[in-house]
Amino acid sequence: MIKIILADLSLPKHAQAIISLLDEYAQDPMGGGAQLPAFVRANLIAELKKRQGVYVIMAMLGDNAAGMAICFEGFSTFACKPLLNIHDVIVSANHRGRGIAKQLLAKAEEIAINSGCCKLTLEVLEGNITAQAAYKACGFAGYELDPIMGKAMFWQKNLIQ
């Protein structure tokens, strides 16, 4: 039985599970295919604790974390309301196909509604068809203001070399 909880970053077991799941995600081709750097493993939990509006949602199977979503509160200037960005979603490889991602997304939506957010946002790789199907099933779609202008594109500029 999967139980969806909010992680307590002060609990070593939760902190260890977050790092472990995120490292599994990072090593997956959809996460870049490389292990998390030692700096990230050593500092992520402390850095997350410093920030307001951070929600780490965990899917627990007994005492073991089967998946998680890391979410950050943002702000929509057009709506003048907060939004919730689902930044990372991971379901451990041996627990996939059980609807865990949908349960994590449902909890994120509940948090967003309870926080007065105007929307949920996330990004997904073009080649991650499995994740896209889960997101579409939960009501997500490409972002656009006006169909004539097309869908928004997610860009980045690396500042760390």
N, C-alpha and C positions, 0 to 999 in steps of 0.2 A: 504494500500500500504506500503510495507516494504522498508525502505531506509537504505542503508548500509553506515556507516560513521566511521571515526576514532575518537575515544573518545578524548576529551580534559580533561586531568586529573586535570586541574585547575578549571574546572566547577563543583561546588558542585552537580548538578543534575547528571552529568556523573559519578562522584565519587560514589555517593549513588547507582546508578544503577549497577555499577561494583560490589560493595560489596553485594548488594541484589542478583544479579544473581549468583555470586560465592557461596554465602551462600546456595542458592537453589540447586546448583550443589553439594555442599558438603553434603547436607542432603539427596540427592538421593542415592540409593544403589550403583550406578556407581561412586559416588564421596566419598564413605566411610560411608554414612549414619549418619553423625554427623554434627551438626552446626559448623560453623567456630568459632575458638577460639576468645575471646574478643581481644586478642593481634593482631590477623590478621585483624579483622574488624577495629581496631583503627589505624593500621600502614601500611596497604598494599599500599594505594595510595601514601603516602609519600615515601615509599621504591621504588615503581615503578618509581616515578618521578626522583629518583637519578640515574637510570640506562639508559644507551644509548641503542638504538636498541630495544626498547619496543614499541609494537603496540597493542593497544586494539581496536578491530574492533567490532562495535556495530550494531545490527539490530534494527532499530527504527520503531515502529508502532505508528505513530503520535508522541506524546511526551513521549511515554513509550518504554523502552528497552525490546525487545522480545527475544534477544539472544546476545551472544558475543563470540569472540575468542581472547584469550590473546596470543600474539606471541613474541618471543625473537629471536634476531639475534644471530647466532652462527657462527662457522667457520669450514669448511671442510679442513682438512690438505691434504687429497688425491687430492682434486680439487684446493686447494689453493684459495678458494673463500668463500664468506659468504654463509650461509644457513639460512633459517627461520624455527624455531621450533614453531609449533602450540601447545602451552602448555595446554591450557584449551579451550574447546568448550562447550558451554551451550546454549540450546534453552529452554526457559521457558516452563514448562509442558503444559500450556494452549495455546501455539503457535506452538507445534510440528506438523509435517505432512504437512507443507507448503513450504518446500524446503529452509528454512532459513539457515540451516547448510551448504547447498551447496553454498548459496550466500556468507556466511562468508568465506568459503574456497576459493571461487573464488576471493574475495578481498584480502585474504592472498597471493594467487598466484600472483595477480597483484602487490602487494607490493614487493614480492620476486623478480619478474622479473625486476621491476623498480630499485631495489637495487642491481642488478647484482648477485643475489644468484644463486647457482648451483642446489639447491633442497629445497624442503619443507620436514620437518620431523614432525612426531607426534607419540603418543603412544595411544594404545587402549586396553581395557581389553578384554580378550578372550570371556567373557560372554556378551559383549556389541555388540550383533549382529546388532542392528539397526544402531549404529554408524559405524560399519564396512561396512555395505552396503552403507551408505552415502559416506564414504571415498573411497571405491572401485569405486563407480560411478563417483567420481572426479579424478580417476586415481592413487590413492594410492595403494601400495602393500607392503607386507613384505619385509624387507631389507635383501639383501644377496649380497655378493661379488662373491661367487662361489657356485652354487647349491650343489656341493659335500660336502661343509662345513655347509650347512644349513642356515636357517634364523637367523638373530640377535635376541638376547633375551635382554629385558630391565630388568635390575636388580637395586636394591637399597640397601643402608645401612643407616638406620635411625641414625642420630646423635643427635636428640632431643628426650629425653625420657619423 
